Amino acid sequence: TRMFALLDADSQSYIGPECIRNFLYLHCPVVRRRDGAIACQVDRDDCLSSPTVDEIWNTVICCDPKYKTDGATTGTRIGIEGWMILCRLLALVHEQESQRRFASRHLQQMMR
């Protein structure tokens, strides 16, 4: 909840997708790595969009019981409940990434 309070610079109790995108790019190397792999497969020129962040964002707003849609900017913002869902999702992503790396290292050692 402290991180949510830091990201909520306007003290509106809601944060938007750009704030989440910046947070994920700074603190989640898994997101950058997956976006890089997708960009290589698809050969995209649009470096501003992130399919990984878009998928995470859509999942979070679908699960957030109190998401708020701002009609003026046609943007969706999440509250503290959505933030907690995002944190759980990121914990799962990091756990799966660490398991993948462990399995890869274990396989390399077995091949020697």
N, C-alpha and C positions, 0 to 999 in steps of 0.2 A: 504494500500500500504506500510505502514511502516513495518508491519509484514512480507510482502513478501520480502522486502529489507533485513530484518534480516535473513530470512530463505535462501535467495540467498547468501550464504557465499562466493561463487566463483565469484560473480558479473557477471554472464553470462546471466542474465535476464530470466532464466528458473530454475525451481525446479523440482526434480524428485519424484518418488513414496515413496522412503524411508524417505525423508524429510517430506512428507505429513503424512505418517504412524506414525512417531514419534510425530508430532504435534497433530494428532488426539488422540493418546493414552495419551498424557499429558493434553490436554485441553478439551476433549470431553468424559465425563463419559458415555454418551449414547452409544458410540461405544464400550467401554469396556463391558458394560452391555449386549448389543446385542450379542457380540462375545461370552461372557460367556454362554448366553442362547443357542446359536447355538451349542457350544461345548458340552453342556449337552445333547442336543437332538441327536447329530450326534455321540458323543463319539469319538472325534478326538484326535489323539496324537500329531499332528503338532501344536505347540503353536506359531510358528513364522508367520504363515499365518493368515490373518484376512479376513473373507468373507465380513465383513462390509466395511472395507477400500478398498477392491478390487472392490466392487460394486460402492462405491463413486468415486473411481479413474476412473473406466471405464465410468461412467456417465459424469464426468468432461472432460475427454479427447474427448469424443464424441461431447460435446457441445462447446469446446474451438475452436474458429475459427482459431487460430494460434498455434496449438500444434506442437511440434517438435519431430520427431523420430530420435534418435541417432542410426545409423546403426552399429556402432562399439560395443556398449554395448547392443543393441537391447532393449533399454529402451525408454520410452516416457517421455518427460518433458513438463510441462505447463508454459505458460507465465503469465503475469499479468491478461489477460482476463480470463484464466482458474482459476486463483486464486480468482477472483471476483465471478465466478460461484460457486466455492467451498464454499466461505463465505456465499453466498445466500443459498446454500443447507444446510449448517450447521445451519444457522439461522432457516430454516424450520424444521430441525430435533429437535432443542432445543424447538421451539414453540410447536411442537406436543408432545414432552415429558412433557412439563409443563402442557399442557392441559390434558394429560393422568393422571398425578399426581393429578391435581385439581379434576378431575372427580372421581378418586379413593377415595380421602379424602372426597369429598362431599357424595359419596355413603356410606362410613363408618359412617358419621354423620347421614345420613338418616336412617341407620339400627339401630341406638341406640334408 
